Amino acid sequence: MKKLDLTALSAACLLALSTGAFAGMTKAEHNAAAESIAATHASDKSACKSMGGNAMDVCMQEAKGRDKVATAELEATFNPSDKHRHDVRLAKADAAYAVANEKCDDFAGNVKDVCRKEATSAHVAAKADAKLAEKTVDARKDAQSDKRDAEYAVAKEKCDAYAGDAKTGCINDAKQRYGQS
């Protein structure tokens, strides 16, 4: 019963935090929310231990990601600033990447390589979007270039499944599509 109450309290605090209910919170409220986040993280990790293999690894990455995102959101709520909002975006991007990358371990060979490249591409795109939200027109150009380069890397990795002329044609198409020389 005590564990259920703690879990319910943690969930309620996180829900309230995610809806912005703690705007203008005091240091004591901040500390209580931080303790709630830590308790939820511990509960999430213990739930993962009943799993096995890569499912446990994926679960642990998800738990770690939720913890980092919740912590970043808490800081952004407690001390609103462009930097903290940027940190939240990066925490979300890093968490999504870690989970996606861990899920790739379920595959082998070229499929695993493509999966990792797609995870990296999505991560680069999310980080570029976070950067874009903070910067001006010059950053927009850099972000588009980063995205295009990451997407080209995925397309090129997919070409490794082919051989000979088919591979050469695939790489040439990718170069043309993503503006590579």
C-alpha positions, -999 to +999 in steps of 0.1 A: +000+000+000+028+024+009+045+018-025+012+024-043+007+057-025+043+068-033+038+059-070+004+077-071+019+108-055+049+107-079+026+104-109+004+133-096+034+155-091+048+147-126+014+153-142+011+186-124+047+196-133+042+187-170+011+209-172+029+239-157+010+239-124+042+246-105+049+279-123+064+302-098+072+274-074+091+278-042+124+261-034+105+237-011+081+228-039+111+224-062+128+200-038+096+180-033+091+177-071+128+166-075+123+139-048+092+128-066+111+125-099+138+105-081+112+082-066+095+077-100+129+069-116+137+043-089+103+028-094+107+027-132+141+011-128+128-016-105+100-024-129+126-030-156+145-056-135+117-081-140+124-081-178+152-099-195+176-093-224+173-063-246+138-056-234+153-047-200+180-025-216+153-007-236+132-003-204+162+011-185+169+036-213+132+047-213+134+051-175+166+071-177+152+093-205+120+100-185+141+110-155+163+134-175+134+150-193+114+154-161+145+169-144+150+193-173+114+203-173+115+209-135+144+232-140+127+250-168+096+254-147+115+265-116+138+289-134+123+298-168+148+308-194+157+301-231+186+280-219+164+257-198+138+254-226+167+245-249+179+219-223+144+203-223+145+200-260+179+184-259+169+160-231+139+149-251+161+144-282+188+125-263+162+103-245+145+094-278+179+086-294+190+064-265+159+043-267+159+041-305+195+031-305+190+004-278+161-010-298+185-016-327+202-043-307+173-066-316+185-066-352+216-079-370+237-070-400+226-043-424+192-039-408+209-031-375+233-006-392+203+011-410+184+012-376+214+029-359+218+054-388+180+062-386+183+067-349+213+090-354+195+109-382+165+115-360+187+126-331+206+150-353+173+163-367+159+168-331+191+186-320+190+207-351+154+216-344+163+226-308+192+247-321+168+262-347+144+272-320+171+292-303+189+309-333+183+331-362+182+326-400+219+314-401+211+286-377+182+276-399+206+270-427+230+250-405+201+229-392+189+221-427+224+211-437+228+189-406+195+172-414+204+167-450+238+152-441+222+128-416+195+118-441+222+112-467+241+089-443+209+068-438+203+066-475+240+056-481+238+029-454+207+015-471+226+012-503+250-012-486+223-039-490+230-038-527+261-048-547+277-038-580+258-014-604+227-014-582+248-001-552+265+025-574+231+037-588+216+038-553+245+059-540+244+082-570+206+087-564+212+095-527+239+120-536+216+137-560+186+137-537+206+151-507+228+175-526+261+157-519+290+157-543 
